Amino acid sequence: ETLNWLFNAYVNTQSNNIHSFVPSDCPHRERLGYTGDGQLCSAAVMTIYNAQDLYRKWLQDISDSQDIYNGHVQHTAPFYGGGGGPGGWGGAIAIVTYNFYKFYKDEDLLRKYYPSILLYIDYMEKHSENGIVVREEEGGWCLGDWCAPDNKNLIPETFVNTYFLIKSILIAIESAQILGKTQDISVLEEKLEFVKAAFMREFFNEETGSFLDGVQGTDAYATDIGMGDERTLQNLVKKYSEIRTYDTGIFGTDLVTRVLFEHGYGELAFSLLTNEKEISFYNMKKQGATTLWENWDGCDSHSHPMFGAVCEYLFKYILGIRQADNSCGFEKVIIAPAKIPGLNVKGSITTKNGKISVDVKYTDGIQSVKFSVPESIQVEEV
């Protein structure tokens, strides 16, 4: 019931926040196209909605708002004030562009915004000290994870913003490979190694294998960009197996959920999504909400889509519809629902190549999976 509520609440919330081809933060207060909220939910929107026209337009807004001299990406697009940070907000130019390519296989769009991604990376580097992103524009906000429980953001802003720099460089390297920009790859790889070394030096604990003691999902951030060692993921799993609830803000909630699913801990990720403690989607449901809240405790806005980014994983991992590693545009897919004993689930997504439907049932503890895939889509073995 909580998953069904989460999906419906997210659809209600996101639908409230798409006007004039701008994904906004809320429909009643700021009503702005925040790049943080927008990049975070972009893959969920592309999964659930027919979103090509929306993101073609909004990426143009982001690009139009980018400073052509120093590469700074504004916190809102179209730009109309607002606050945020250089990473989780500015990173929209890289993350939304990349997600669009993966969902729709539009190489022309990737080529169009590739220079903007490089300019953004240059901006982040110039606002760094010894490889760590330390500042924003003069007088601007340099936020990290946002809307953590009780407004206690225990993760340094430098950690979150440097994570997004690494993430953006990884996207730039893959984009250069796709576009045949081979002359850029070695330069980008050199930048990557420099920032990664700084990230390890600044935040990694050699004795424990964790980053910043694993607070508010830091080990998920690190695992997502290939940082740490074999203990890092296990520390993440151990922590959330013990607390069985979220302790994260908007970026950490998405990352903890995705990283657990990606690494085969689907039952644990499911337990977080459906937990009935205070920091939970269940608590919003219990309070009678029909849209998602801005904060876990219900203060401020009651129609903010950002925590709904996790709805992508209802389809990608719980239903098990995901693209093969070597695919984009849903040309090749893998159907591999997470093993969540007793969870019978069915649903579908509509891709540019047609509708994919999956039906998962458990009988005597044994999972059975039925699916329907158009002939135009190749199904790869797991």
N, C-alpha and C positions, 0 to 999 in steps of 0.2 A: 504493500500500500504506500509506503514512503517513497519508493522509486516512481510509482505512478504519479504521486502527488508532485514530486520533484520535477518530472518531465512537464506536467501540465502547468505548474507554477512558472517554470522557466519559459515555456512558450507564451504564457500570458504576459510575463514581464518583458521578454524580448520584443514581442509584438507591440507592446506599449512604447517601445523605444526604437522603432525604425520609422522615421518620418523624413520625407524629402531625400531619401537615399542617404541618410546619416544615422548610424547607430549611436544613440544617445545614452547618457548615464541614467537619467530619470526623466519622466514625462511632465513633472510638476514643479521642480525647483530650479536646477541649473539648466536642464534641457540642452546639454552640449555634447558634441561628438568627442568625448574624452578618448584619447588614443590608448590609455591604459585599459579601460573597460572594453574598448573596441577590439584591441588586439587579443585580449585574453579570451573573449567569446567568439572570435572569428571562426575557429574550426567547428565549434558547436553550431553556429549559424549556418555554415556551409554544409554541415551534416543534415540539418533539419529543414532548412529553407532552400528555395531556388534563389541563390544569392549572387549570381554572377554580376548582374547589373548594379546591385548595391555596392559591391566591393570595387568594381571598376571605377565607379563614381567616387567612392570614399578614398581610395588610394590616390586619386587625382587631387582630392582635397588635402590629404596629408602631404603630398609632394608640393602642392602649391604653397603650403604653409611652412615648408622647410626653408630655413635660412640658406640662401644660395652662396653665402660667403663663408659661414663657419659650419654648416651642416646641422645646426640645432633643429630638432623636430619638436614642434609645438605640442602642448598638452591637450589641445583641442583642435579638431579639424572638421569644418572650416574654423580657423582660429578666432576665438572670441574669449580670450582670457583663460582663467582656470589655472589650477596647479597640478603638479604631479612630480615626475622625476625623469632623469635622462634615460633610465633603463626601461622600466616597466611601461612607461608611456612612450618615450621616443623610439623604443624598439619596434613600434608598430610598423615602421617603414620596411623593416626586414621581415618580421614575423607574418604580417598579413600578406605581403607579397609572396612569401614562400608558401604559405598555406593555400593561396589562390592557385599557384602553380601545381601543387600536389593534388588539389581537388579537381582542377579543370584543365590541366596540361596546356597552359597558354604561355608558350615560350616568348612570344612577342611582349607580353606584359612583364615577364621576368626581365627581359632585355631592357625594357623601358625604364624600370626602376632600379636596376642593378647599380648605375652610377649614384643614385640617391642613397643606396645602402652603404656604398663605399664612403660617401661624404659623411654619413652619420657615424660610421666607425671612426673616421678621422676626428670628428667632434668629440667622441667619447675619449679617444686617446689624449687629446689636448686638454681634457678636463680630468686627467689622471695624474697621480704621483706614483712613480715606481710601479706602474702597471695597474694600480687600483684607482677606480673612478671615485673621485672625492668631492666633486662639485657640479653644480648646474650653472645656469646663467646668474649673473649678479642679481641678488634679490629674489631669485627663483627658488622653487621647492626642490629638494633633492631627496625625495621619499624613497623608501624601500618597499617592503611588503605593507599593504594597506588594509585597514579594518581587521586587524588581529583582535582576538577576544579581549574585552575590557579595554580596548584601545592601547594595549600593552605590546607595542612593536619591539620585541626583544632582539631582532636581527639588525645589525648595523646597516644603514643605507648603503654603505660602501660594498657590502657583500652582495646585496641584491643587484645593484647597478653594475658591478663587475661581472656577475653571472650573465646579465643581459648583453654585456659587451662580448663575452666569450660566445654566447649563443648566436649573436649577430655575425661574428667572424666565421663561425661554422657554417651558417647559412650562406655567407658570401663565398666561401670556398666551394661549397656544393653548387652554387649558382654559376661560378666561374667555370666549373667542370662541365656543366650542362651547356653553357653558352660558348664554350670553346675559348674562353679567355685565359689560355694557359699561361700567359705572361704574368698574370696577377697571382697565380696560385702560390708560388714560392714566397712572395712578399706577404701574403695573407697568412701562410703557415708560420712564417717567422713571427708575425704579430701574435698569433695564437699561442705559440710556445712561450713568448715573453709574458703574456697576461696570465696564462695558466700557472707559470712558475710563481708569479706574484700572488695569485689566488691561493696556491698551496702554502706559500711562505706566511701569508697573512692570517689564514683562517683554519688551516688543518692542524690537528693534534696528532702527532706521530705516535703517542702512547696509546690513544684510544681508537684511532681510525675515524674519528668524527670531525665534523666542521662545526666550530662554535658550540660544542657539546650537544649537537643535534637539536638545538632549540627551534621550535616552530618550523620544522621540516627542512632545516638546512642541509641535512644529508640527502634529501631528495633533489634539491637544487644541484648539488655536487654530482650525484649519480647521473642526472640527466645530461650533464656535459662531459661525462667520462672522467670525473675527478675522484680522488681518493684511492682506496684500495679495497680488497675483498671484504674488509670489516665494515666499510661505510654503509653498504646496502644492508648488511645484517644488523647493524646498529639501528637503522631506520625501521626494519621489520620488528626488531625486539621492542623498541620504544612503543610503536603503535599497536603491537600485540598486547602490550601491558595497559596502555591508557584507553584504547578502544574508543577514541573520540578525536575530533580535530582540535588543534591548538593554534591554528594557522590563519593568516590573512588571505587576501584574494589570490595571490600568486602561489603561496605555499599550499593552499587547499587543492588547487589544480594539480600542482606538481606531485604532492604526496600521493594523491589518488592515481595519477597516471603512471608514476614510476612503480608503484606496487603492482598495478595491472600488467605493465610491460614486462616485469621480471617474474611473473608467474604467481604472484600473491593476490590473486583475484578474490579469494574468500575474505582476506583481510581488508582489501579495498572496499568490498561490498559491506563489510561490517562497519566501516567508517561512514559510508554513504547512508546507512540505515540506522546508525546508532541513536539511542533514545536519551542521551545525556543532554546537558544544557547547551553545549556547543554542537548543534545538529540541525539538519534539515527537518527531522522529526519534530523538533521543538517549534519551528516556524509553523509546521502543519498543525500541531497541537493548539497553537494560539489562534488558529482560524485563518491564517494567511492564505491568500490565493495567488500571491506574487512573492518574489524573493526579496528579502530585506537587504539593506545596505550593510547592516551590522548584525552579528550573531544574536545580540541581545534585543534587537528590534528598535533601537534608538535611531533617529534620523529617518531616512527614506524607507518606505515599504515597497518600492518598485525599482530595484537596481538589479540588472542581469548578471553582474560580474561573478558571483559565486556559482552561477549556473553553467560556467564553462565546463564543469564536470559532466554535463549531459552528453557531451561527445562520447564519453566512455560507456554510456548505457548501450550505445550501438557498436562502438569499436571493440569493446571487450566483453560486455555481458552478453550481447547478441553475437559478438565475435566477427563482425564484418569489418575487415581491415585490408588495406592495400598491401600487396607484396612489397618487399623492400625495394625492388627494382622497378616499381610501377608508379605512375601518376595518372590522373584522370580516370581512375578506376578501370584501367584496362586489364589488370591482373589483381585478383583478390584472394585472400585466405579466409575461410570460414572456420573459426576456432573459438567457440564460446568459452569463457572462463569456467572452471570447475567450481560451481557454487552449489553444493548438494541441496536438493529439495527446491531449488528455484526454477520453476517452470516459467518460461518467458517466450514471447513471440513479438515480432515487429519487423520493420522494413525501413530501408532508406531508398531514395531515388537519386541516382547518380546521373551524370551526363550520358552514360551508356545504358541507362535503364534502371529498373527497380530490382533491388535485391531483398528477398524475404527470408527470414530464419524463424524456425520454431524449435525450441529446446524443451525437452521433458525429461523428468527423472522417474524411473520405475524401479523399485527395490534398490535404490541407490545408484542405479546405472543411468548415465546420461545418454539420451538419444537426440540426434540433431537432424532436422529436415530443412532443406533450403531450396530456393528457386533463384536462379541467376540467368540473365539474358545470354543468348548465344554470343553476343558481342564481347562478353567479359570472360576472361580465362580464369579458371579456379585452380590455384596451385595447392599442392599437398603441403601439410604442415611439416 
